[in-house]
Amino acid sequence: LPLYCAVEQAQSGLSECTVRVYTELFLASLPTPDFSMPYNVITFTCTILALFFGRIFNLLTRDFVVLKPAEA
């Protein structure tokens, strides 16, 4: 069963027509919301915030030391 069918008639006025049939394979199915989506959003957001905080905390607490090359 096609999900969408379009019939187009030729502009030249002839009795020719074009039929386009779109099946489920060619249509993009949208995600349907369920009760686990808020959990996924909260988990993803917390992960991004933890990675950001970890990088900033690491930069603020690290001691940068300049090493001189050893003489041979």
mmCIF file of the N, C-alpha and C atoms, coordinates in Angstrom:
data_MODEL
# 
_entry.id   MODEL 
# 
loop_
_atom_site.group_PDB 
_atom_site.id 
_atom_site.type_symbol 
_atom_site.label_atom_id 
_atom_site.label_alt_id 
_atom_site.label_comp_id 
_atom_site.label_asym_id 
_atom_site.label_entity_id 
_atom_site.label_seq_id 
_atom_site.pdbx_PDB_ins_code 
_atom_site.Cartn_x 
_atom_site.Cartn_y 
_atom_site.Cartn_z 
_atom_site.occupancy 
_atom_site.B_iso_or_equiv 
_atom_site.pdbx_formal_charge 
_atom_site.auth_seq_id 
_atom_site.auth_comp_id 
_atom_site.auth_asym_id 
_atom_site.auth_atom_id 
_atom_site.pdbx_PDB_model_num 
ATOM 1   N N  . LEU A 1 1  ? 0.822  -1.180 0.000   1.00 0.00 ? 1  LEU A N  1 
ATOM 2   C CA . LEU A 1 1  ? 0.000  0.000  0.000   1.00 0.00 ? 1  LEU A CA 1 
ATOM 3   C C  . LEU A 1 1  ? 0.868  1.246  0.000   1.00 0.00 ? 1  LEU A C  1 
ATOM 4   N N  . PRO A 1 2  ? 0.684  2.107  -0.959  1.00 0.00 ? 2  PRO A N  1 
ATOM 5   C CA . PRO A 1 2  ? 1.467  3.343  -0.953  1.00 0.00 ? 2  PRO A CA 1 
ATOM 6   C C  . PRO A 1 2  ? 0.938  4.308  0.113   1.00 0.00 ? 2  PRO A C  1 
ATOM 7   N N  . LEU A 1 3  ? 1.848  5.035  0.717   1.00 0.00 ? 3  LEU A N  1 
ATOM 8   C CA . LEU A 1 3  ? 1.463  6.027  1.711   1.00 0.00 ? 3  LEU A CA 1 
ATOM 9   C C  . LEU A 1 3  ? 1.047  7.338  1.066   1.00 0.00 ? 3  LEU A C  1 
ATOM 10  N N  . TYR A 1 4  ? 1.597  7.621  -0.103  1.00 0.00 ? 4  TYR A N  1 
ATOM 11  C CA . TYR A 1 4  ? 1.292  8.876  -0.780  1.00 0.00 ? 4  TYR A CA 1 
ATOM 12  C C  . TYR A 1 4  ? 1.339  8.628  -2.273  1.00 0.00 ? 4  TYR A C  1 
ATOM 13  N N  . CYS A 1 5  ? 0.359  9.109  -2.975  1.00 0.00 ? 5  CYS A N  1 
ATOM 14  C CA . CYS A 1 5  ? 0.302  8.923  -4.420  1.00 0.00 ? 5  CYS A CA 1 
ATOM 15  C C  . CYS A 1 5  ? -0.072 10.256 -5.048  1.00 0.00 ? 5  CYS A C  1 
ATOM 16  N N  . ALA A 1 6  ? 0.676  10.694 -6.043  1.00 0.00 ? 6  ALA A N  1 
ATOM 17  C CA . ALA A 1 6  ? 0.410  11.959 -6.731  1.00 0.00 ? 6  ALA A CA 1 
ATOM 18  C C  . ALA A 1 6  ? 0.291  11.704 -8.218  1.00 0.00 ? 6  ALA A C  1 
ATOM 19  N N  . VAL A 1 7  ? -0.748 12.251 -8.818  1.00 0.00 ? 7  VAL A N  1 
ATOM 20  C CA . VAL A 1 7  ? -0.963 12.123 -10.257 1.00 0.00 ? 7  VAL A CA 1 
ATOM 21  C C  . VAL A 1 7  ? -0.792 13.505 -10.861 1.00 0.00 ? 7  VAL A C  1 
ATOM 22  N N  . GLU A 1 8  ? 0.106  13.617 -11.828 1.00 0.00 ? 8  GLU A N  1 
ATOM 23  C CA . GLU A 1 8  ? 0.359  14.890 -12.490 1.00 0.00 ? 8  GLU A CA 1 
ATOM 24  C C  . GLU A 1 8  ? 0.029  14.746 -13.967 1.00 0.00 ? 8  GLU A C  1 
ATOM 25  N N  . GLN A 1 9  ? -0.663 15.724 -14.470 1.00 0.00 ? 9  GLN A N  1 
ATOM 26  C CA . GLN A 1 9  ? -1.022 15.694 -15.881 1.00 0.00 ? 9  GLN A CA 1 
ATOM 27  C C  . GLN A 1 9  ? -0.019 16.529 -16.670 1.00 0.00 ? 9  GLN A C  1 
ATOM 28  N N  . ALA A 1 10 ? 0.275  16.087 -17.871 1.00 0.00 ? 10 ALA A N  1 
ATOM 29  C CA . ALA A 1 10 ? 1.240  16.794 -18.711 1.00 0.00 ? 10 ALA A CA 1 
ATOM 30  C C  . ALA A 1 10 ? 0.709  18.172 -19.059 1.00 0.00 ? 10 ALA A C  1 
ATOM 31  N N  . GLN A 1 11 ? 1.604  19.149 -19.170 1.00 0.00 ? 11 GLN A N  1 
ATOM 32  C CA . GLN A 1 11 ? 1.193  20.519 -19.442 1.00 0.00 ? 11 GLN A CA 1 
ATOM 33  C C  . GLN A 1 11 ? 0.894  20.754 -20.924 1.00 0.00 ? 11 GLN A C  1 
ATOM 34  N N  . SER A 1 12 ? 1.253  19.817 -21.745 1.00 0.00 ? 12 SER A N  1 
ATOM 35  C CA . SER A 1 12 ? 1.033  20.012 -23.176 1.00 0.00 ? 12 SER A CA 1 
ATOM 36  C C  . SER A 1 12 ? -0.412 19.737 -23.577 1.00 0.00 ? 12 SER A C  1 
ATOM 37  N N  . GLY A 1 13 ? -1.243 19.299 -22.658 1.00 0.00 ? 13 GLY A N  1 
ATOM 38  C CA . GLY A 1 13 ? -2.638 19.068 -22.959 1.00 0.00 ? 13 GLY A CA 1 
ATOM 39  C C  . GLY A 1 13 ? -2.913 17.682 -23.508 1.00 0.00 ? 13 GLY A C  1 
ATOM 40  N N  . LEU A 1 14 ? -1.895 16.867 -23.629 1.00 0.00 ? 14 LEU A N  1 
ATOM 41  C CA . LEU A 1 14 ? -2.101 15.514 -24.105 1.00 0.00 ? 14 LEU A CA 1 
ATOM 42  C C  . LEU A 1 14 ? -2.682 14.662 -22.989 1.00 0.00 ? 14 LEU A C  1 
ATOM 43  N N  . SER A 1 15 ? -3.066 13.482 -23.310 1.00 0.00 ? 15 SER A N  1 
ATOM 44  C CA . SER A 1 15 ? -3.699 12.615 -22.314 1.00 0.00 ? 15 SER A CA 1 
ATOM 45  C C  . SER A 1 15 ? -2.680 11.842 -21.484 1.00 0.00 ? 15 SER A C  1 
ATOM 46  N N  . GLU A 1 16 ? -1.417 12.246 -21.540 1.00 0.00 ? 16 GLU A N  1 
ATOM 47  C CA . GLU A 1 16 ? -0.394 11.568 -20.755 1.00 0.00 ? 16 GLU A CA 1 
ATOM 48  C C  . GLU A 1 16 ? -0.409 12.095 -19.320 1.00 0.00 ? 16 GLU A C  1 
ATOM 49  N N  . CYS A 1 17 ? -0.153 11.222 -18.398 1.00 0.00 ? 17 CYS A N  1 
ATOM 50  C CA . CYS A 1 17 ? -0.059 11.644 -17.006 1.00 0.00 ? 17 CYS A CA 1 
ATOM 51  C C  . CYS A 1 17 ? 1.052  10.857 -16.330 1.00 0.00 ? 17 CYS A C  1 
ATOM 52  N N  . THR A 1 18 ? 1.609  11.455 -15.296 1.00 0.00 ? 18 THR A N  1 
ATOM 53  C CA . THR A 1 18 ? 2.691  10.850 -14.540 1.00 0.00 ? 18 THR A CA 1 
ATOM 54  C C  . THR A 1 18 ? 2.174  10.509 -13.147 1.00 0.00 ? 18 THR A C  1 
ATOM 55  N N  . VAL A 1 19 ? 2.482  9.314  -12.698 1.00 0.00 ? 19 VAL A N  1 
ATOM 56  C CA . VAL A 1 19 ? 2.063  8.882  -11.370 1.00 0.00 ? 19 VAL A CA 1 
ATOM 57  C C  . VAL A 1 19 ? 3.318  8.689  -10.527 1.00 0.00 ? 19 VAL A C  1 
ATOM 58  N N  . ARG A 1 20 ? 3.363  9.372  -9.384  1.00 0.00 ? 20 ARG A N  1 
ATOM 59  C CA . ARG A 1 20 ? 4.464  9.207  -8.444  1.00 0.00 ? 20 ARG A CA 1 
ATOM 60  C C  . ARG A 1 20 ? 3.915  8.535  -7.190  1.00 0.00 ? 20 ARG A C  1 
ATOM 61  N N  . VAL A 1 21 ? 4.557  7.455  -6.808  1.00 0.00 ? 21 VAL A N  1 
ATOM 62  C CA . VAL A 1 21 ? 4.127  6.710  -5.627  1.00 0.00 ? 21 VAL A CA 1 
ATOM 63  C C  . VAL A 1 21 ? 5.268  6.735  -4.625  1.00 0.00 ? 21 VAL A C  1 
ATOM 64  N N  . TYR A 1 22 ? 4.973  7.234  -3.423  1.00 0.00 ? 22 TYR A N  1 
ATOM 65  C CA . TYR A 1 22 ? 5.954  7.283  -2.344  1.00 0.00 ? 22 TYR A CA 1 
ATOM 66  C C  . TYR A 1 22 ? 5.574  6.229  -1.317  1.00 0.00 ? 22 TYR A C  1 
ATOM 67  N N  . THR A 1 23 ? 6.468  5.327  -1.058  1.00 0.00 ? 23 THR A N  1 
ATOM 68  C CA . THR A 1 23 ? 6.209  4.307  -0.054  1.00 0.00 ? 23 THR A CA 1 
ATOM 69  C C  . THR A 1 23 ? 6.949  4.655  1.227   1.00 0.00 ? 23 THR A C  1 
ATOM 70  N N  . GLU A 1 24 ? 6.826  3.807  2.212   1.00 0.00 ? 24 GLU A N  1 
ATOM 71  C CA . GLU A 1 24 ? 7.435  4.067  3.518   1.00 0.00 ? 24 GLU A CA 1 
ATOM 72  C C  . GLU A 1 24 ? 8.958  4.106  3.439   1.00 0.00 ? 24 GLU A C  1 
ATOM 73  N N  . LEU A 1 25 ? 9.540  3.463  2.465   1.00 0.00 ? 25 LEU A N  1 
ATOM 74  C CA . LEU A 1 25 ? 10.988 3.445  2.320   1.00 0.00 ? 25 LEU A CA 1 
ATOM 75  C C  . LEU A 1 25 ? 11.535 4.839  2.010   1.00 0.00 ? 25 LEU A C  1 
ATOM 76  N N  . PHE A 1 26 ? 10.806 5.634  1.248   1.00 0.00 ? 26 PHE A N  1 
ATOM 77  C CA . PHE A 1 26 ? 11.301 6.939  0.819   1.00 0.00 ? 26 PHE A CA 1 
ATOM 78  C C  . PHE A 1 26 ? 10.869 8.079  1.733   1.00 0.00 ? 26 PHE A C  1 
ATOM 79  N N  . LEU A 1 27 ? 9.928  7.857  2.619   1.00 0.00 ? 27 LEU A N  1 
ATOM 80  C CA . LEU A 1 27 ? 9.493  8.901  3.535   1.00 0.00 ? 27 LEU A CA 1 
ATOM 81  C C  . LEU A 1 27 ? 10.268 8.788  4.838   1.00 0.00 ? 27 LEU A C  1 
ATOM 82  N N  . ALA A 1 28 ? 10.629 9.920  5.422   1.00 0.00 ? 28 ALA A N  1 
ATOM 83  C CA . ALA A 1 28 ? 11.358 9.915  6.690   1.00 0.00 ? 28 ALA A CA 1 
ATOM 84  C C  . ALA A 1 28 ? 10.348 9.838  7.827   1.00 0.00 ? 28 ALA A C  1 
ATOM 85  N N  . SER A 1 29 ? 10.458 8.833  8.643   1.00 0.00 ? 29 SER A N  1 
ATOM 86  C CA . SER A 1 29 ? 9.548  8.709  9.779   1.00 0.00 ? 29 SER A CA 1 
ATOM 87  C C  . SER A 1 29 ? 10.087 9.538  10.937  1.00 0.00 ? 29 SER A C  1 
ATOM 88  N N  . LEU A 1 30 ? 9.242  10.344 11.517  1.00 0.00 ? 30 LEU A N  1 
ATOM 89  C CA . LEU A 1 30 ? 9.628  11.204 12.625  1.00 0.00 ? 30 LEU A CA 1 
ATOM 90  C C  . LEU A 1 30 ? 9.601  10.409 13.919  1.00 0.00 ? 30 LEU A C  1 
ATOM 91  N N  . PRO A 1 31 ? 10.485 10.746 14.862  1.00 0.00 ? 31 PRO A N  1 
ATOM 92  C CA . PRO A 1 31 ? 10.473 10.018 16.131  1.00 0.00 ? 31 PRO A CA 1 
ATOM 93  C C  . PRO A 1 31 ? 9.210  10.350 16.924  1.00 0.00 ? 31 PRO A C  1 
ATOM 94  N N  . THR A 1 32 ? 8.613  9.350  17.473  1.00 0.00 ? 32 THR A N  1 
ATOM 95  C CA . THR A 1 32 ? 7.415  9.566  18.293  1.00 0.00 ? 32 THR A CA 1 
ATOM 96  C C  . THR A 1 32 ? 7.842  9.694  19.751  1.00 0.00 ? 32 THR A C  1 
ATOM 97  N N  . PRO A 1 33 ? 7.343  10.702 20.436  1.00 0.00 ? 33 PRO A N  1 
ATOM 98  C CA . PRO A 1 33 ? 7.763  10.911 21.827  1.00 0.00 ? 33 PRO A CA 1 
ATOM 99  C C  . PRO A 1 33 ? 7.213  9.820  22.743  1.00 0.00 ? 33 PRO A C  1 
ATOM 100 N N  . ASP A 1 34 ? 8.010  9.458  23.714  1.00 0.00 ? 34 ASP A N  1 
ATOM 101 C CA . ASP A 1 34 ? 7.577  8.513  24.726  1.00 0.00 ? 34 ASP A CA 1 
ATOM 102 C C  . ASP A 1 34 ? 8.076  9.008  26.084  1.00 0.00 ? 34 ASP A C  1 
ATOM 103 N N  . PHE A 1 35 ? 7.905  8.226  27.122  1.00 0.00 ? 35 PHE A N  1 
ATOM 104 C CA . PHE A 1 35 ? 8.243  8.673  28.465  1.00 0.00 ? 35 PHE A CA 1 
ATOM 105 C C  . PHE A 1 35 ? 9.736  8.633  28.752  1.00 0.00 ? 35 PHE A C  1 
ATOM 106 N N  . SER A 1 36 ? 10.547 8.040  27.882  1.00 0.00 ? 36 SER A N  1 
ATOM 107 C CA . SER A 1 36 ? 11.985 7.989  28.133  1.00 0.00 ? 36 SER A CA 1 
ATOM 108 C C  . SER A 1 36 ? 12.712 9.196  27.540  1.00 0.00 ? 36 SER A C  1 
ATOM 109 N N  . MET A 1 37 ? 12.041 10.010 26.731  1.00 0.00 ? 37 MET A N  1 
ATOM 110 C CA . MET A 1 37 ? 12.713 11.153 26.108  1.00 0.00 ? 37 MET A CA 1 
ATOM 111 C C  . MET A 1 37 ? 13.170 12.205 27.122  1.00 0.00 ? 37 MET A C  1 
ATOM 112 N N  . PRO A 1 38 ? 12.385 12.564 28.147  1.00 0.00 ? 38 PRO A N  1 
ATOM 113 C CA . PRO A 1 38 ? 12.913 13.516 29.143  1.00 0.00 ? 38 PRO A CA 1 
ATOM 114 C C  . PRO A 1 38 ? 14.149 12.976 29.849  1.00 0.00 ? 38 PRO A C  1 
ATOM 115 N N  . TYR A 1 39 ? 14.173 11.689 30.126  1.00 0.00 ? 39 TYR A N  1 
ATOM 116 C CA . TYR A 1 39 ? 15.358 11.078 30.749  1.00 0.00 ? 39 TYR A CA 1 
ATOM 117 C C  . TYR A 1 39 ? 16.562 11.215 29.824  1.00 0.00 ? 39 TYR A C  1 
ATOM 118 N N  . ASN A 1 40 ? 16.379 10.971 28.538  1.00 0.00 ? 40 ASN A N  1 
ATOM 119 C CA . ASN A 1 40 ? 17.492 11.082 27.585  1.00 0.00 ? 40 ASN A CA 1 
ATOM 120 C C  . ASN A 1 40 ? 17.998 12.509 27.489  1.00 0.00 ? 40 ASN A C  1 
ATOM 121 N N  . VAL A 1 41 ? 17.103 13.477 27.498  1.00 0.00 ? 41 VAL A N  1 
ATOM 122 C CA . VAL A 1 41 ? 17.506 14.887 27.414  1.00 0.00 ? 41 VAL A CA 1 
ATOM 123 C C  . VAL A 1 41 ? 18.268 15.290 28.673  1.00 0.00 ? 41 VAL A C  1 
ATOM 124 N N  . ILE A 1 42 ? 17.783 14.893 29.836  1.00 0.00 ? 42 ILE A N  1 
ATOM 125 C CA . ILE A 1 42 ? 18.465 15.235 31.094  1.00 0.00 ? 42 ILE A CA 1 
ATOM 126 C C  . ILE A 1 42 ? 19.842 14.583 31.142  1.00 0.00 ? 42 ILE A C  1 
ATOM 127 N N  . THR A 1 43 ? 19.947 13.327 30.726  1.00 0.00 ? 43 THR A N  1 
ATOM 128 C CA . THR A 1 43 ? 21.232 12.625 30.735  1.00 0.00 ? 43 THR A CA 1 
ATOM 129 C C  . THR A 1 43 ? 22.220 13.270 29.776  1.00 0.00 ? 43 THR A C  1 
ATOM 130 N N  . PHE A 1 44 ? 21.770 13.600 28.580  1.00 0.00 ? 44 PHE A N  1 
ATOM 131 C CA . PHE A 1 44 ? 22.649 14.237 27.591  1.00 0.00 ? 44 PHE A CA 1 
ATOM 132 C C  . PHE A 1 44 ? 23.109 15.609 28.075  1.00 0.00 ? 44 PHE A C  1 
ATOM 133 N N  . THR A 1 45 ? 22.195 16.393 28.639  1.00 0.00 ? 45 THR A N  1 
ATOM 134 C CA . THR A 1 45 ? 22.545 17.731 29.124  1.00 0.00 ? 45 THR A CA 1 
ATOM 135 C C  . THR A 1 45 ? 23.536 17.659 30.280  1.00 0.00 ? 45 THR A C  1 
ATOM 136 N N  . CYS A 1 46 ? 23.319 16.745 31.200  1.00 0.00 ? 46 CYS A N  1 
ATOM 137 C CA . CYS A 1 46 ? 24.244 16.602 32.328  1.00 0.00 ? 46 CYS A CA 1 
ATOM 138 C C  . CYS A 1 46 ? 25.621 16.136 31.869  1.00 0.00 ? 46 CYS A C  1 
ATOM 139 N N  . THR A 1 47 ? 25.670 15.284 30.864  1.00 0.00 ? 47 THR A N  1 
ATOM 140 C CA . THR A 1 47 ? 26.958 14.837 30.336  1.00 0.00 ? 47 THR A CA 1 
ATOM 141 C C  . THR A 1 47 ? 27.729 15.993 29.717  1.00 0.00 ? 47 THR A C  1 
ATOM 142 N N  . ILE A 1 48 ? 27.058 16.817 28.925  1.00 0.00 ? 48 ILE A N  1 
ATOM 143 C CA . ILE A 1 48 ? 27.708 17.980 28.303  1.00 0.00 ? 48 ILE A CA 1 
ATOM 144 C C  . ILE A 1 48 ? 28.198 18.953 29.371  1.00 0.00 ? 48 ILE A C  1 
ATOM 145 N N  . LEU A 1 49 ? 27.376 19.221 30.387  1.00 0.00 ? 49 LEU A N  1 
ATOM 146 C CA . LEU A 1 49 ? 27.793 20.135 31.456  1.00 0.00 ? 49 LEU A CA 1 
ATOM 147 C C  . LEU A 1 49 ? 28.971 19.579 32.253  1.00 0.00 ? 49 LEU A C  1 
ATOM 148 N N  . ALA A 1 50 ? 28.991 18.265 32.496  1.00 0.00 ? 50 ALA A N  1 
ATOM 149 C CA . ALA A 1 50 ? 30.099 17.661 33.234  1.00 0.00 ? 50 ALA A CA 1 
ATOM 150 C C  . ALA A 1 50 ? 31.395 17.742 32.437  1.00 0.00 ? 50 ALA A C  1 
ATOM 151 N N  . LEU A 1 51 ? 31.327 17.509 31.135  1.00 0.00 ? 51 LEU A N  1 
ATOM 152 C CA . LEU A 1 51 ? 32.538 17.624 30.299  1.00 0.00 ? 51 LEU A CA 1 
ATOM 153 C C  . LEU A 1 51 ? 33.050 19.062 30.274  1.00 0.00 ? 51 LEU A C  1 
ATOM 154 N N  . PHE A 1 52 ? 32.148 20.030 30.165  1.00 0.00 ? 52 PHE A N  1 
ATOM 155 C CA . PHE A 1 52 ? 32.537 21.436 30.160  1.00 0.00 ? 52 PHE A CA 1 
ATOM 156 C C  . PHE A 1 52 ? 33.156 21.827 31.502  1.00 0.00 ? 52 PHE A C  1 
ATOM 157 N N  . PHE A 1 53 ? 32.512 21.453 32.599  1.00 0.00 ? 53 PHE A N  1 
ATOM 158 C CA . PHE A 1 53 ? 33.032 21.781 33.927  1.00 0.00 ? 53 PHE A CA 1 
ATOM 159 C C  . PHE A 1 53 ? 34.390 21.122 34.162  1.00 0.00 ? 53 PHE A C  1 
ATOM 160 N N  . GLY A 1 54 ? 34.568 19.883 33.718  1.00 0.00 ? 54 GLY A N  1 
ATOM 161 C CA . GLY A 1 54 ? 35.843 19.185 33.891  1.00 0.00 ? 54 GLY A CA 1 
ATOM 162 C C  . GLY A 1 54 ? 36.975 19.881 33.177  1.00 0.00 ? 54 GLY A C  1 
ATOM 163 N N  . ARG A 1 55 ? 36.725 20.349 31.969  1.00 0.00 ? 55 ARG A N  1 
ATOM 164 C CA . ARG A 1 55 ? 37.791 21.054 31.230  1.00 0.00 ? 55 ARG A CA 1 
ATOM 165 C C  . ARG A 1 55 ? 38.141 22.380 31.886  1.00 0.00 ? 55 ARG A C  1 
ATOM 166 N N  . ILE A 1 56 ? 37.124 23.146 32.288  1.00 0.00 ? 56 ILE A N  1 
ATOM 167 C CA . ILE A 1 56 ? 37.386 24.442 32.925  1.00 0.00 ? 56 ILE A CA 1 
ATOM 168 C C  . ILE A 1 56 ? 38.097 24.242 34.262  1.00 0.00 ? 56 ILE A C  1 
ATOM 169 N N  . PHE A 1 57 ? 37.647 23.274 35.065  1.00 0.00 ? 57 PHE A N  1 
ATOM 170 C CA . PHE A 1 57 ? 38.277 23.008 36.360  1.00 0.00 ? 57 PHE A CA 1 
ATOM 171 C C  . PHE A 1 57 ? 39.718 22.571 36.178  1.00 0.00 ? 57 PHE A C  1 
ATOM 172 N N  . ASN A 1 58 ? 39.994 21.761 35.183  1.00 0.00 ? 58 ASN A N  1 
ATOM 173 C CA . ASN A 1 58 ? 41.350 21.295 34.904  1.00 0.00 ? 58 ASN A CA 1 
ATOM 174 C C  . ASN A 1 58 ? 42.255 22.473 34.510  1.00 0.00 ? 58 ASN A C  1 
ATOM 175 N N  . LEU A 1 59 ? 41.745 23.380 33.686  1.00 0.00 ? 59 LEU A N  1 
ATOM 176 C CA . LEU A 1 59 ? 42.556 24.540 33.283  1.00 0.00 ? 59 LEU A CA 1 
ATOM 177 C C  . LEU A 1 59 ? 42.818 25.490 34.449  1.00 0.00 ? 59 LEU A C  1 
ATOM 178 N N  . LEU A 1 60 ? 41.850 25.636 35.353  1.00 0.00 ? 60 LEU A N  1 
ATOM 179 C CA . LEU A 1 60 ? 42.010 26.582 36.464  1.00 0.00 ? 60 LEU A CA 1 
ATOM 180 C C  . LEU A 1 60 ? 42.899 26.043 37.579  1.00 0.00 ? 60 LEU A C  1 
ATOM 181 N N  . THR A 1 61 ? 42.980 24.745 37.747  1.00 0.00 ? 61 THR A N  1 
ATOM 182 C CA . THR A 1 61 ? 43.747 24.187 38.859  1.00 0.00 ? 61 THR A CA 1 
ATOM 183 C C  . THR A 1 61 ? 45.112 23.649 38.446  1.00 0.00 ? 61 THR A C  1 
ATOM 184 N N  . ARG A 1 62 ? 45.424 23.601 37.189  1.00 0.00 ? 62 ARG A N  1 
ATOM 185 C CA . ARG A 1 62 ? 46.706 23.055 36.728  1.00 0.00 ? 62 ARG A CA 1 
ATOM 186 C C  . ARG A 1 62 ? 47.810 24.103 36.879  1.00 0.00 ? 62 ARG A C  1 
ATOM 187 N N  . ASP A 1 63 ? 48.976 23.664 37.270  1.00 0.00 ? 63 ASP A N  1 
ATOM 188 C CA . ASP A 1 63 ? 50.145 24.545 37.334  1.00 0.00 ? 63 ASP A CA 1 
ATOM 189 C C  . ASP A 1 63 ? 50.944 24.362 36.051  1.00 0.00 ? 63 ASP A C  1 
ATOM 190 N N  . PHE A 1 64 ? 51.086 25.446 35.325  1.00 0.00 ? 64 PHE A N  1 
ATOM 191 C CA . PHE A 1 64 ? 51.861 25.396 34.097  1.00 0.00 ? 64 PHE A CA 1 
ATOM 192 C C  . PHE A 1 64 ? 53.311 25.749 34.420  1.00 0.00 ? 64 PHE A C  1 
ATOM 193 N N  . VAL A 1 65 ? 54.237 24.891 34.013  1.00 0.00 ? 65 VAL A N  1 
ATOM 194 C CA . VAL A 1 65 ? 55.656 25.071 34.306  1.00 0.00 ? 65 VAL A CA 1 
ATOM 195 C C  . VAL A 1 65 ? 56.409 25.088 32.979  1.00 0.00 ? 65 VAL A C  1 
ATOM 196 N N  . VAL A 1 66 ? 57.309 26.070 32.842  1.00 0.00 ? 66 VAL A N  1 
ATOM 197 C CA . VAL A 1 66 ? 58.126 26.160 31.634  1.00 0.00 ? 66 VAL A CA 1 
ATOM 198 C C  . VAL A 1 66 ? 59.404 25.370 31.875  1.00 0.00 ? 66 VAL A C  1 
ATOM 199 N N  . LEU A 1 67 ? 59.659 24.395 31.054  1.00 0.00 ? 67 LEU A N  1 
ATOM 200 C CA . LEU A 1 67 ? 60.869 23.572 31.167  1.00 0.00 ? 67 LEU A CA 1 
ATOM 201 C C  . LEU A 1 67 ? 61.932 24.109 30.232  1.00 0.00 ? 67 LEU A C  1 
ATOM 202 N N  . LYS A 1 68 ? 63.162 24.242 30.763  1.00 0.00 ? 68 LYS A N  1 
ATOM 203 C CA . LYS A 1 68 ? 64.279 24.687 29.933  1.00 0.00 ? 68 LYS A CA 1 
ATOM 204 C C  . LYS A 1 68 ? 64.922 23.445 29.319  1.00 0.00 ? 68 LYS A C  1 
ATOM 205 N N  . PRO A 1 69 ? 65.383 23.553 28.092  1.00 0.00 ? 69 PRO A N  1 
ATOM 206 C CA . PRO A 1 69 ? 66.035 22.384 27.496  1.00 0.00 ? 69 PRO A CA 1 
ATOM 207 C C  . PRO A 1 69 ? 67.323 22.037 28.233  1.00 0.00 ? 69 PRO A C  1 
ATOM 208 N N  . ALA A 1 70 ? 67.569 20.769 28.428  1.00 0.00 ? 70 ALA A N  1 
ATOM 209 C CA . ALA A 1 70 ? 68.769 20.324 29.143  1.00 0.00 ? 70 ALA A CA 1 
ATOM 210 C C  . ALA A 1 70 ? 70.006 20.540 28.276  1.00 0.00 ? 70 ALA A C  1 
ATOM 211 N N  . GLU A 1 71 ? 71.102 20.974 28.938  1.00 0.00 ? 71 GLU A N  1 
ATOM 212 C CA . GLU A 1 71 ? 72.332 21.210 28.183  1.00 0.00 ? 71 GLU A CA 1 
ATOM 213 C C  . GLU A 1 71 ? 73.049 19.892 27.959  1.00 0.00 ? 71 GLU A C  1 
ATOM 214 N N  . ALA A 1 72 ? 73.576 19.693 26.766  1.00 0.00 ? 72 ALA A N  1 
ATOM 215 C CA . ALA A 1 72 ? 74.240 18.432 26.419  1.00 0.00 ? 72 ALA A CA 1 
ATOM 216 C C  . ALA A 1 72 ? 75.703 18.456 26.741  1.00 0.00 ? 72 ALA A C  1 
# 
